[in-house]
Amino acid sequence: MSFWTCVIAVMNCIQLQSAYAEPQAPPARLQGTVVDAVTDQPLQNLNIRLRGTFLEAVTDFDGRFVLGGIPPGSYILTTERAGYMQVRAAGRKLPERTGLPLILEDGELRRESIRLYPAAIVSGRIFDDMGSPIPNAVVVPFRRSFDEDGRPALKFLAAGKPDDLGQFRFNTVEAGEYGFRITPPSSSRQDALTPSLTFSTIYYPNEAEPKQAAIMRVEAGQQLRLDDAYIRTMRGHVVRYHVVDETSKVLSVPAAVSLRRVGDTEIIHGAATGASVLGEFS
């Protein structure tokens, strides 16, 4: 077989494959506008992305955006701009459930009008009972909610830490009602007169129990400055435990032991018995 005969045969094969290949689905197109949900003003320079892809756009002066060449399928549209909450489908309240689900068909032109709420800012300061700032405390916003059995529970959100001056700040707080738990550093204060003093966890403004915490209403775009919080010192306690089987009074397998406050879902202390069934929390 000559060289040119081989070339012609290969070209014929390619043409046959092209003739029987399935036609590609026409791409979809997405366009829309983004506005401030409070003022109805268009939002420019806002990033629009389809999660899990490289497709993205930036809104123009009038808040408009266009995304073309999108293969048909299911996507999650996300938004990003400093000072604003991320887009979320109607009815989705949990902080981690952000993004707008989309199903795009062959050749579809989808139009979306997106309204974003300004993020609120919550700040404050933390001191000990001597008036000194506490930089290593942990501040955790929470919302009152219910567990799987319908019982009242606390839904804790992302934590923050104060700076060297005891100042903390949350820059992207969604509108809603919040309480704040302030957990002190783990180190204790010791001296000759008070051999075992430690800081106590408080619920803002200065309560020991979560049910007594002040619940603050935060509006979209609000800058809320909390009153100064003071963490008290208290004498530490030691809780000793002995884990046994209820029937045999002997425990042959490891067990997990934890300590938490009544009405609080977060564990204060946790340990595994391991080879020993004796232990203590201090």
N, C-alpha and C positions, 0 to 999 in steps of 0.2 A: 504494500500500500504506500502510495507516494505521500510526501509531506502535505501537499495541498488537499489531498483526499482526507487526511486525518483532521485538518483544520475545519473543513466543511462538515465533517461528521460531528465534531464537537459543537460547532455553531448550531447545528440542527437539534442536538440534544438540549442546548440551552433554550432555544426557542420553544421546544415542546414543554419543558419544565415551566417556562413563563406562561404558556397558554393554559396549563392546568393548575397553576398556583392560585390559591384563594385570594381574592382582592382584599386589600387592607381596608379596615373600617375608617371612614373619614374622622379626623380629630374633632374634638369638642372645643368650644370657646367660652370663656367665662369673663364677664365684665360687670362692673357695678360701681357703687359709690360708698364711701365711709364718712359718717358724720358723728359729731359729739352728741350723745344721747340726751344731754341736758340743754345745750344751747342750739342744737341743730346746725351748727357751723361745720363746713367740710373740714376733714382732717387730711392735710397734705404730708408728704414724706413719711408715710406709714407703710411698713413692709407687709405684703400679702404673700403667703406661701401655701403650697399644697404639701402637707406633711409626708415625708418619705420620698419626695421627688426633688429635682433641681429646679422646678418651675416656681418662679417668683416674680413679683411686680412691686412697684412703688407708686402710691397715689400721687396725682398731680395737684395743682393749686386748687382745683374744684373737688378734690377728694375722689376722683375717678381712677379706676384701674382696669387693665385688660390683660388677660392671660389666654394665649392662643396655643394651638398645637398640642392639646391635651388628649392623650389616648382615652377612649371610653373606659369607665370603671368607677370604683368607689374611692373617695378621697376625704380628707379632713382639711378644711381651710383654716389657717391660723393667721393671726395678726400680731404685730409687734410695734409698739411705739412707747417711749418713755412717758410716764404719767397717766397711762390708760390701762384698763384691764383688758385681758384678751377676749376675743369674741367667743361666745358660748351659745349653743342651741337653747331655744326656749325650754324652760323646765329643768335644766341642768344646774344644780346648785352647788355641788361639791367642787372645791377649788381645783382638784386635779382633772376634772372633766371639762377641759377647755377645747375649743375648736368647733367648727361648723361642719357637720357631715354632709357630703354631697354625693349624688350618684349621677354621673354624666353619661348620656347616651351618644350613639354615633352621630357626629355632625351637629350635635345640639349647641344652641346658643343660650347659655344660662345667664340671667341677670339677677344680681343680688344687691340688696340695700342693707348695709351693715351699720348698726348703731353701737358705739362703744361708750362705756361709762368711764369718767375720769376716776383714777385711783385716789383713794384717800391716804393721808399721811398721819400716822399716830406716833407721838414721841413722848419722852418722859425722862426722869432721872431717878436713880436708886442710891440710897444712903444707908449706912448702919445707924444704930441708935446713938452714936457719938458724933454724927454729922459728917462722917467721912464717906466719900463715894465708894461704891462696890463695883469694880470693873469686870469681875469674873462671874457675875450672876447670870442666870438664864431666864429670859422673859418669853413666855409662851402665850399667845392669844388663844382663846377658846370660844366655842359657841355651845350653847345648851342644845342637846339633841336627845335621841333615844337609841338604845341598843337594839339588837335583833329581837329581843323579847318584849320590846315596847317600854322598857324601863328608862327613866331619865338617866342621861349620861352626858359626859363632856366630850366634845369633838375638838381635839387639840390641833393647832395649825403649826406652820413652820416657826421655829424659835429664833430669837435674836439675842445678842449679847451687848451689854453697855461698853462704852469706851473707857479710857482711863479716868474720865471725869464723871463716870456713872451715867452717862447719857445714852439712851437707846432710841432707835428710830425704825419704823416700818414704813416703807415707801409705796407699797402696792397693796393696800388694804381695800378689799371689796366692801361696798356698802352693806351694812347689817349690824347686828348686835353682838358685842364681844365683851368677854371678861379677860383678865390677864393674871396669869400665875407667875410668881417670881420665885425662882429657886436659887438659894444662896450657893456660894462656893462650898466645896466639900470639906475644906480645911476647918479645923476647930480653933478656937481661941483659948489659950491656956496660960495661967499664971498661978502664983502661990496661993492666992485666996480662992480662986475659982478654977479648980483643976480640969474641969471638962465643960467648957461653954462652947456652944455652936450656934450658928445662925439658923433661924427657922424659916421654912417656906411660908410665903404669904400669898393671899389672893387680893388683888388690888381693890381698895386702897391699902388696907392693913388688917386683913381678916385671916383667921387660921383655917377656916372651912370654906370649901368651894360654894356651898349654898348661900354663904353670906357675902360673896363677892359682888362688887358693883358691876352691873351690866351697862356698858356704854353704847349708845346708838351712834353709829358712824355713817355719815351721809357721803354720797359720791362726790369726790373732789374736795372733801373737807380736810383741813389741817387741824387735827385735834391734839392739844397739848395736855397730857395728864398731870395731875398734881404730883409733887414729889412723893415717892414711896420710901418708907423706912423699914428696913428688915431688923427685927428684934433679935437679941441674943437670948439664948435659953440654955438651961442645963441639959446636957445630953443624957439619953437613956440607953440602956442595954437590954435587948430582948434576946433571951436564950431559948433555944428550942431543942426538942428531942423527938425524932421521927421514928415511929414504930408501926408495925402492922397491927390493925385493930384486933385481929384474932390471935395471932401467935405472939404478939408483943415484940417481934423481932423483924427488922427490915433487912432483906437480903439483896435488894436491888436499889440503884440510885434513885433519888427523888428530887424534885425541884421545889424549893421553898421560896416564897416571895412575901413581901410586906408592902401594903399600900393603905392609904387613908380611906375611910368610909366615904363613899360617894365619889371617889376619884378612880379613874381607870388606869392611871399610870403607876407602875411599880416603883417604889422608893428604893427597896433593896431586893436583890435576888441572889440565890445561891443554889448549888447542887450539893447533895449530901455526899456523893462519891463513896469512898470506903467508910466514912464516918457518918453516923446519924446524929451527931451532936454539933451544934454550932451556935452562933450568936450574930445579931445585928447591933451595931452601935452607932 
